[in-house]
């Protein structure tokens, strides 16, 4: 071996320098990706408690982005950096949280009224309704339970004294934790929403570049399909709220419910949260039954549940499925499966995931159809 060849080796061992550099580059590449994976894993671990408010903020921003762009066009340019997104964030927060606060406030006022009546009943006692004994199968047992609890003065207070106080305090602690967690979610969602409005265009461009690097040129199609799905789901929820509010509110008015417009609005607003509309309809029906209006109570309970069931389980999936080209059953399964996995957030996320899965399936089917041989050739091969 010549001296020049020896100079080309890094350690005089005869190994080419280019091979050594290749090994070094490969090792650096693997090390870098190990570090990238470690950083991503740690980041996901740290941020996992904020996934829910981040997702809520993203969904609200996607659903309201066209309105935000129009709002920005009517605001002064010097306010575009901070003031405009702040004002719009406050408006959206008021529009979303205000009606919900009204609905829960109305339920709280009614609950307080019922508690006041129970306090009076504990002092004087309330006779069991005449119709209660005629309820099939359980009427007699209900009357037997009614008399010592509500029909006797001091029955409620005596029952509370005999109840397990630790269970009550445990329930109160659980309820307090529930309220504090959702208060955190609401506050952080509003905070994140402001920053999304403030830098949404830049964030969208960066996300598109990242997705194009990972998925390819078809990333824009999947992003557009996800945006369509989110907006269709939000529109479907609003439609369900309007249908329930108008139809069930009319039913309340015909049945003689006090303040039917208020309770119709409460039913419609809470219809956007799974199962709460059934609770409101049942509560209104029980209130009518306690007042002696048994037949209207039964009609309100049965028809109210049917109206909400049809609107939530048929109308909404049809609206969403038509917008994102997804079958009715898949939208329904996406909503119910998402609800089971992620709670209320899953009602929105589930159909979006299924819409993306449907897009991937159609693209795969098209690729298979383009790459597969002609039917005649395939038949001849099969015959061979």
ABEGO torsion letter per residue (X at the ends): XBAAAAAABAAGAGBBAAAAAAAAAAAAAAAAAAAAAAAAAAAAAAAAAAAAAAAAAAAAAAAAAAAAAAAAAABBAAAAAAAAAAAAAAAAAAAAAAAAAAAAAAAAAAAAAAAAAAAAAAAAEBBBBAAAAABBGAAAAAAAAAAAAAABBGAAAAAAAABBAAAAAAAAAAAAAAAAAAAAAAAAAAAAAAAAAAAAAAAAAAAAAAAAAAAEAAAAAAAAAAAAAAAAAAAAAAAAAAAAAAAAAAAAAAAGBBGAAAAAAAAAAAAABBGAAAAAAAAAAAAAAAAGBAAAAAAAAAAAAAAAAAAAAAAAAAAAAAAAGBBAAAAAAAAAAAAAAAEAAAAAAAAAAAAAAAAAAAAAAAAAAAABBBAAAAAAAAAX
